Amino acid sequence: MATVEDTYCEAFEGLVVQLQITAQDVEFLNRAANAFTALPSTVFG
């Protein structure tokens, strides 16, 4: 059973994007995914 801890949290309105990445092999797939997700998530809005 999960435990809920009393911590601080902020919530913002924003947009969510779900992408599908295709590549000719696993190396290119990993490079594309790492390059796209290298920066922390940011909320715009």
N, CA, C and O atoms as a Tinker XYZ file with bonds, in Angstrom:
   180  protein
     1  N      0.840000   -1.178000    0.000000    73     2
     2  CA     0.000000    0.000000    0.000000    64     1     3
     3  C      0.883000    1.239000    0.000000    63     2     4     5
     4  O      1.877000    1.288000    0.724000    81     3
     5  N      0.538000    2.230000   -0.794000    73     3     6
     6  CA     1.331000    3.454000   -0.919000    64     5     7
     7  C      1.124000    4.351000    0.294000    63     6     8     9
     8  O      0.053000    4.377000    0.900000    81     7
     9  N      2.187000    5.088000    0.632000    73     7    10
    10  CA     2.124000    6.046000    1.726000    64     9    11
    11  C      2.183000    7.447000    1.144000    63    10    12    13
    12  O      3.040000    7.742000    0.310000    81    11
    13  N      1.277000    8.310000    1.578000    73    11    14
    14  CA     1.268000    9.698000    1.126000    64    13    15
    15  C      2.037000   10.523000    2.145000    63    14    16    17
    16  O      1.703000   10.535000    3.330000    81    15
    17  N      3.070000   11.212000    1.674000    73    15    18
    18  CA     3.885000   12.043000    2.550000    64    17    19
    19  C      3.414000   13.491000    2.477000    63    18    20    21
    20  O      2.973000   13.957000    1.427000    81    19
    21  N      3.510000   14.190000    3.591000    73    19    22
    22  CA     3.117000   15.593000    3.664000    64    21    23
    23  C      4.267000   16.442000    3.129000    63    22    24    25
    24  O      5.168000   16.814000    3.881000    81    23
    25  N      4.237000   16.748000    1.833000    73    23    26
    26  CA     5.292000   17.533000    1.193000    64    25    27
    27  C      4.677000   18.657000    0.381000    63    26    28    29
    28  O      3.459000   18.711000    0.210000    81    27
    29  N      5.508000   19.547000   -0.116000    73    27    30
    30  CA     5.072000   20.697000   -0.902000    64    29    31
    31  C      4.981000   20.319000   -2.373000    63    30    32    33
    32  O      5.825000   19.587000   -2.889000    81    31
    33  N      3.957000   20.820000   -3.038000    73    31    34
    34  CA     3.785000   20.546000   -4.462000    64    33    35
    35  C      3.105000   21.744000   -5.120000    63    34    36    37
    36  O      2.244000   22.384000   -4.516000    81    35
    37  N      3.493000   22.042000   -6.356000    73    35    38
    38  CA     2.836000   23.080000   -7.143000    64    37    39
    39  C      2.241000   22.434000   -8.388000    63    38    40    41
    40  O      2.790000   21.471000   -8.924000    81    39
    41  N      1.124000   22.971000   -8.838000    73    39    42
    42  CA     0.490000   22.481000  -10.059000    64    41    43
    43  C      0.172000   23.673000  -10.953000    63    42    44    45
    44  O     -0.275000   24.715000  -10.475000    81    43
    45  N      0.402000   23.514000  -12.245000    73    43    46
    46  CA     0.181000   24.579000  -13.209000    64    45    47
    47  C     -0.643000   24.044000  -14.368000    63    46    48    49
    48  O     -0.589000   22.858000  -14.694000    81    47
    49  N     -1.405000   24.936000  -14.984000    73    47    50
    50  CA    -2.070000   24.566000  -16.230000    64    49    51
    51  C     -1.018000   24.527000  -17.330000    63    50    52    53
    52  O     -0.061000   25.300000  -17.293000    81    51
    53  N     -1.176000   23.658000  -18.288000    73    51    54
    54  CA    -0.214000   23.596000  -19.378000    64    53    55
    55  C     -0.635000   22.585000  -20.426000    63    54    56    57
    56  O     -1.725000   22.018000  -20.353000    81    55
    57  N      0.216000   22.366000  -21.383000    73    55    58
    58  CA    -0.025000   21.414000  -22.462000    64    57    59
    59  C      0.868000   20.201000  -22.278000    63    58    60    61
    60  O      1.982000   20.303000  -21.765000    81    59
    61  N      0.367000   19.063000  -22.702000    73    59    62
    62  CA     1.134000   17.826000  -22.661000    64    61    63
    63  C      1.258000   17.320000  -24.088000    63    62    64    65
    64  O      0.296000   17.361000  -24.855000    81    63
    65  N      2.437000   16.848000  -24.441000    73    63    66
    66  CA     2.671000   16.326000  -25.786000    64    65    67
    67  C      3.166000   14.889000  -25.677000    63    66    68    69
    68  O      4.054000   14.583000  -24.881000    81    67
    69  N      2.584000   14.024000  -26.480000    73    67    70
    70  CA     3.046000   12.648000  -26.551000    64    69    71
    71  C      3.547000   12.420000  -27.976000    63    70    72    73
    72  O      2.808000   12.627000  -28.939000    81    71
    73  N      4.785000   12.000000  -28.105000    73    71    74
    74  CA     5.392000   11.806000  -29.418000    64    73    75
    75  C      5.730000   10.345000  -29.646000    63    74    76    77
    76  O      5.970000    9.588000  -28.706000    81    75
    77  N      5.744000    9.973000  -30.902000    73    75    78
    78  CA     6.217000    8.648000  -31.277000    64    77    79
    79  C      7.474000    8.848000  -32.107000    63    78    80    81
    80  O      7.443000    9.523000  -33.136000    81    79
    81  N      8.576000    8.264000  -31.663000    73    79    82
    82  CA     9.855000    8.400000  -32.362000    64    81    83
    83  C     10.114000    7.114000  -33.134000    63    82    84    85
    84  O     10.018000    6.018000  -32.582000    81    83
    85  N     10.444000    7.256000  -34.413000    73    83    86
    86  CA    10.819000    6.094000  -35.213000    64    85    87
    87  C     12.241000    6.291000  -35.714000    63    86    88    89
    88  O     12.680000    7.421000  -35.930000    81    87
    89  N     12.952000    5.200000  -35.897000    73    87    90
    90  CA    14.339000    5.273000  -36.348000    64    89    91
    91  C     14.699000    3.978000  -37.064000    63    90    92    93
    92  O     14.013000    2.963000  -36.941000    81    91
    93  N     15.794000    4.044000  -37.814000    73    91    94
    94  CA    16.194000    2.863000  -38.580000    64    93    95
    95  C     16.849000    1.796000  -37.720000    63    94    96    97
    96  O     16.881000    0.630000  -38.114000    81    95
    97  N     17.379000    2.167000  -36.539000    73    95    98
    98  CA    17.931000    1.175000  -35.623000    64    97    99
    99  C     17.938000    1.729000  -34.198000    63    98   100   101
   100  O     17.607000    2.894000  -33.982000    81    99
   101  N     18.309000    0.908000  -33.242000    73    99   102
   102  CA    18.246000    1.283000  -31.826000    64   101   103
   103  C     19.186000    2.435000  -31.499000    63   102   104   105
   104  O     18.854000    3.276000  -30.663000    81   103
   105  N     20.347000    2.492000  -32.136000    73   103   106
   106  CA    21.298000    3.576000  -31.858000    64   105   107
   107  C     20.687000    4.943000  -32.195000    63   106   108   109
   108  O     20.754000    5.869000  -31.387000    81   107
   109  N     20.095000    5.067000  -33.383000    73   107   110
   110  CA    19.463000    6.331000  -33.765000    64   109   111
   111  C     18.250000    6.636000  -32.881000    63   110   112   113
   112  O     18.000000    7.794000  -32.547000    81   111
   113  N     17.508000    5.609000  -32.509000    73   111   114
   114  CA    16.362000    5.796000  -31.622000    64   113   115
   115  C     16.810000    6.359000  -30.276000    63   114   116   117
   116  O     16.209000    7.307000  -29.772000    81   115
   117  N     17.855000    5.786000  -29.692000    73   115   118
   118  CA    18.369000    6.275000  -28.412000    64   117   119
   119  C     18.909000    7.694000  -28.526000    63   118   120   121
   120  O     18.698000    8.510000  -27.628000    81   119
   121  N     19.599000    7.997000  -29.614000    73   119   122
   122  CA    20.120000    9.359000  -29.807000    64   121   123
   123  C     18.980000   10.374000  -29.888000    63   122   124   125
   124  O     19.044000   11.438000  -29.273000    81   123
   125  N     17.950000   10.042000  -30.640000    73   123   126
   126  CA    16.815000   10.956000  -30.790000    64   125   127
   127  C     16.092000   11.155000  -29.462000    63   126   128   129
   128  O     15.762000   12.283000  -29.097000    81   127
   129  N     15.848000   10.077000  -28.747000    73   127   130
   130  CA    15.149000   10.182000  -27.461000    64   129   131
   131  C     15.976000   10.967000  -26.451000    63   130   132   133
   132  O     15.432000   11.802000  -25.729000    81   131
   133  N     17.270000   10.717000  -26.388000    73   131   134
   134  CA    18.132000   11.435000  -25.443000    64   133   135
   135  C     18.262000   12.909000  -25.800000    63   134   136   137
   136  O     18.272000   13.759000  -24.909000    81   135
   137  N     18.360000   13.221000  -27.076000    73   135   138
   138  CA    18.475000   14.620000  -27.490000    64   137   139
   139  C     17.182000   15.385000  -27.200000    63   138   140   141
   140  O     17.219000   16.551000  -26.808000    81   139
   141  N     16.055000   14.730000  -27.392000    73   139   142
   142  CA    14.770000   15.391000  -27.184000    64   141   143
   143  C     14.460000   15.595000  -25.704000    63   142   144   145
   144  O     13.847000   16.595000  -25.330000    81   143
   145  N     14.880000   14.656000  -24.866000    73   143   146
   146  CA    14.521000   14.708000  -23.444000    64   145   147
   147  C     15.691000   15.123000  -22.562000    63   146   148   149
   148  O     15.661000   14.886000  -21.355000    81   147
   149  N     16.715000   15.733000  -23.137000    73   147   150
   150  CA    17.905000   16.095000  -22.362000    64   149   151
   151  C     17.623000   17.203000  -21.355000    63   150   152   153
   152  O     18.254000   17.243000  -20.298000    81   151
   153  N     16.693000   18.100000  -21.657000    73   151   154
   154  CA    16.378000   19.196000  -20.747000    64   153   155
   155  C     15.231000   18.795000  -19.823000    63   154   156   157
   156  O     14.404000   17.957000  -20.182000    81   155
   157  N     15.182000   19.392000  -18.640000    73   155   158
   158  CA    14.066000   19.086000  -17.725000    64   157   159
   159  C     12.728000   19.491000  -18.336000    63   158   160   161
   160  O     12.666000   20.358000  -19.208000    81   159
   161  N     11.690000   18.871000  -17.879000    73   159   162
   162  CA    10.347000   19.226000  -18.348000    64   161   163
   163  C     10.028000   20.663000  -17.960000    63   162   164   165
   164  O     10.370000   21.108000  -16.864000    81   163
   165  N      9.380000   21.375000  -18.850000    73   163   166
   166  CA     9.025000   22.768000  -18.615000    64   165   167
   167  C      7.541000   22.953000  -18.901000    63   166   168   169
   168  O      7.025000   22.412000  -19.879000    81   167
   169  N      6.861000   23.704000  -18.067000    73   167   170
   170  CA     5.440000   23.991000  -18.275000    64   169   171
   171  C      5.315000   25.370000  -18.894000    63   170   172   173
   172  O      5.814000   26.348000  -18.338000    81   171
   173  N      4.654000   25.456000  -20.041000    73   171   174
   174  CA     4.384000   26.729000  -20.701000    64   173   175
   175  C      2.890000   26.995000  -20.588000    63   174   176   177
   176  O      2.079000   26.111000  -20.864000    81   175
   177  N      2.530000   28.183000  -20.193000    73   175   178
   178  CA     1.099000   28.477000  -20.140000    64   177   179
   179  C      0.764000   29.456000  -19.058000    63   178   180
   180  O     -0.403000   29.808000  -18.883000    81   179
